[in-house]
Amino acid sequence: MANRVTIDALANWLKDKDDVVVLGHESPDGDAAGTALAVWHALKAMGKRAVACLPGGIPRLYAGLPGADEVLDTEAALPFSPKTAFSVDVSEQPRLGPAGERLFLSCEHRAALDHHHTNPGFGQVYFLDGDAAAAGELAVDLIDGLGVTLSRDMATCLFVAISTDCGHFNYSNTREKTFLAAARCARAGVDVAGVTETLYRTRSAGRTRLLGLVLSELELSPDGALAWARLTEDMLRRAGAMREDKEGVVNYLQEIEGVRIAVLAEERGPGSTKFSLRTKAPLNVARDVALPLGGGGHDCAAGVTVELPLEEALGKVLALAREALKKETRIFDL
């Protein structure tokens, strides 16, 4: 049974452990990659033997982060046999991916640090703050609890983690503590302008072509409240894009005037479809759309994989999204 603890208790638990593998979730984003790397840097600074692992390895967008070249795929051979598994930004154990989950369960000691409301808690101990904008925001306090000085390398990784998960301080999950954590990173020497240029003002040709292909076929409900689009294997080939290039595409759907729920359906083979879901408060796509289908996430940003062909899976997701919109309309009509 997982035991929920304070951030200081989690830091004290980690102080006593060694031979640590730091793990992030499938399809790693900036928060998973940045937080995993920052914690890895902190453990190394403590003199511990540690390795950071992500399903599929480090995404190309984050390959410039300090230490990124030492991140391993969860399926790779590790340089030592880990005794401790530390999960970051993973909303539930299966999100570690098959290889990551096997690695996590193989360790004698297991813990998690996360910020998803839907997280049921896993590992032997875990810390969860569902109001935090990013796991990276929580990792600032964890590193303090470890007694490690926040270095520029750690801060750079954490600034990327925080910035990407709060839409560069634009999303509703941005709170006072988010800015304070980012300020700590800036004080440690982060090149804010350089990070911003890389993340938000630079795009590969393949990603640009993919964005155009996806958005050219977007669809809207008659009232304009629901927007959806498909990302197929054929689109990836035609664009010359990598799968990771789809990160953030769903946000373009959400930004359409009048849209309340945005859905991106990503073909993951003949019988599997992955969904990225976005909305605006008070709607809750994690509770009303993702969770009923076995997914999870945040109130306004969630995801789920449905083991059905794209069109069949899309029909199920859109039905739940439409019901969520009807529910919102009924509430406002009261």
N, C-alpha and C positions, 0 to 999 in steps of 0.2 A: 504494500500500500504506500503510495507516494505521500510524503509529508511536506505540507506547505510551510515555508520558513521565511524569515525576513532576509533582506539583502545582506545584512551583516552576518547572519547565521550561515548563509550560503557561502560568503567569502571565507568564513572560518572553516567551513567544511572543506572548501577547496584548498585552503592552506595546508591541510594535513595530507593531501593526496599527491601522487606523482604518476608518471607515465600516463599522461592525459591526452586523449583524442578529443578535439573540439569539433563539433558537428553542426552543420546547418541543414536547411531543408532542400527538397527537390526544387529544381528550377530556381537556383539561388538568386536572390535580388541583392540590392546594395546593402540592405540591413543584415541579411544572413552572412554575406561575404565580409562586410566591414566589421561586424561584431565578432565573428569567428577569428578574424585576423588580429583584432585588437586584444582579445582575451589570450590568444596564442602569444602575442608579443609580451603581455603581462606575465604569463607563466614562465616564459623564457627568461624574463628579467629577474624572476625569483629563483632562477637556477634549476627549474624543473625541466624534465624531459617531456616535450609536448609536440603535437602535430595537429594541424588544422585540415579537416577533410570536408569536401562538399560533393554532393552527387554530380558527376560530370566534370568536376574540377572548377576552377575559377572562371566565371564568365569573362568574355573578351573585354566588356566595358569596364571591368574592375581589375584588369590585368596590370594596371599601373600602380595599384596600391602597394605600399611597403610590405614586402614579404609575400606578395601574391605568387611569385614564382615557386614558393615552397608549399603551396596548398596542393593537396593530393585529392584525386578522385576517391570516393568511398570504396571503389572496387579495386584500388591499387594496393600493392604490397606495402605495408607500413615498415618504417625503419626499426620499430620495436614492438613488442606485444603490449598494448595498452591495458592498464588496470583500471583506469578511470575514464568514463565517458561524460562529456559536458556538452549538452545540447543548447544552442542559442537560436532564438527566433523561430522555433518549431512549434506549431500550434497543436500538434498531436503526434504521438510516436510514429504512426505510419508515414507521416510527411518526411521522415528521414530518408525514405526510399528503401527498397528491399535490402541493399547492401549496407546502407547506413544503419538501418534498424538492427540487422544482424550484428554489426560492429558494436552498437550501443548495448545490446543485450549480452554480448560476450564479456563485457567488463564487470569486474567485481563491484565497482562503485559507479553510480549513475546519478546525474543531476541535470536540471534544466533551468534556463533563464528565458522568460518569454513575456510578451505583451499582448497576446490575443485573448479576448474575453471568452472565446469558445474553448480554450484549452482546458481539458479535464484534469490536467496534472499527471505527470508521469515521471519515472525515475524513482530513486529513493527519497530525494529531496528536490524541491523546486521553488523558485520564486516567480510570482506572476503579478504584473501590474497592467491590467487591461486598459488603463487610462493613459499609459505612456505612448508617445508617438512612435517609438521604435525600441527594439531591443538594445540598440546602441545607446539610447538615453539611459537605460538601466545599467549598462556596462560601465558607464562613467563612475557610478556609485560602487559597483562591484570592485573595480580596480582600486578605488580609494580604500575599500574595505580590506583588500589584499595587502595594503601598505605599500603599493607600488606608485612611483611618481609617473604621472601621465606624460609620456614622451611625445615628441612630434609625430613619430610613426603611429603610435596608438591613436593619437588625436586625429590624424588624417583619416585613418580607417573608421573611427567613430563618427567623424563629421559626415563622411559619405553615408554611413548607416543611417544617421539621424535625418539628414537632408533628403535622401531618396524616399524615406518612408513617410515624411510629412509634406511631400510635394514642394520641397525647398521652402518650408515654413508657410505654405499656402493652405494646407488642409485643416479641417476642423479639429483634427487630433493634436494640433500644435497648441501647447500649453506653456505656462511660465517656465516649468522645469525643462521643457524642450529648448527654449532659448538659453537658459542657464547652462545646460549641458553643452550646447553649441558654443557658448561663450568660453567655457572651459577649454574646449578644443582650440578655439581661436587664440586663446592666451598661450597655449602650448606650441603655437607656431604654424598652424595650418595655413596653407596657401589658398585662401577662400576663393580668390579670383580664378586661380588655376583649376581648382576642383570644379567650380561652376562652369567654366569653359568646357571642360572635358565631359561633364555629365549632361549639361543642358544646351550647349551651343555647338556641339559637334555630333555629326551623324554620318555613319558610313553610307556609301551609295546603295548598298544592298538593303539596308534598313529604310532608306528613303523610298526606294522603289516598292518595298513591301508595304509601307505605310500607304502609298498611293493606290496599290492594288486592293488592299483591304477596304479603305475608305471609299473607293469608287463603287463598291457594291453594298454599302451600308443600307439598312432598311429602317424605317420609322413606323410606329403605330399611327393610326389615323389622327389621334390627338397629339402626337409628337412627344408623348411622355416616355416612351420606351424606344430605345435604339439598339440595334444589334448588327453584328457583322460576322463574317466567317473568315478564318485564316486556314487555308488548305495547304496540303503538301505541295500541290501544283504551284500555288502562289510563292512558296518558299523557293522552289526551283526557278521559277520565272524571274524572281527578283534577285537571285543569286545571294539570298540572305541566309543567315543562321537562325536556328530556332530562338535563340536568346534575343534576336533583334525585335521580337514582338513585345518586349517589355515596354509598358507605357502606352501601347496602341489603344487600349480600351479607354484611356483618358480622353482621347480625341472625340470619342462617342459621347462621353459624359459632358463634354464642354459645349455640345450643340444646344442652342437656346431652346428651353422648354423641356429638355430631357430630364427625367427623374431617375430612370434606371438604365444603365448601359451594360450590354452583354457582348463579350467577344468569345466566339466558339472556335477553338483551335483543334483541328483534326490531328489526332495522335496515332494514326493507323486506321485500319479498316473498321475496327469496332470499339474505338475509344475516343472520347472528346473531352478536352480540358476547357473549363470556362473561367474567365476573369469577369468579375461582377463589380460594378460601381454604382453608387447612389448618393443621394444627398439627404441629410437628416430632415424629418424624423424617420424616414424609411430605414429598414434594417435588412440588407441583403444576406447577411450571414444567417440570421435567424429564419427569415422567410423563404430564402431560395437555396442557399448552400447547405445548411444543416439538414433539411429534409432529404437531401440527395447524398448525404454522407460527407459533405465538405465542411468548411468553416472559415474563420477569418475575423474581420472587424465589422462593425455595424455598417460602415459605408464602403468597405473594400473587402471582398471575399472571393473565394474560389472553390471549385469542385471539379472532380473528374468523374464523368459518367461513362460507364462501360457499354456504350451503344454507338452506332454510326452517327455521324455528325447531325444529319437532319432529324433523326429520331430523338437524339439527346437534346438538340436545340428546342424541339417542340415541348419537351418536359420542362426545360428551364424557363422558356417564355411563358408557359402556362402559370408557373409559380410566380413569375415576375408580374404578370397581369393581375393575379389575385392579390399580390402585395399592394399594387397600385389601387385596386378597388377598395382594399381595406383602408388605405390612407384617405381615399375620397370619403368613405363612410365616416371616418373619425372627424374630418374637417366639416362634414355636414351636420354633425351633432350640435 
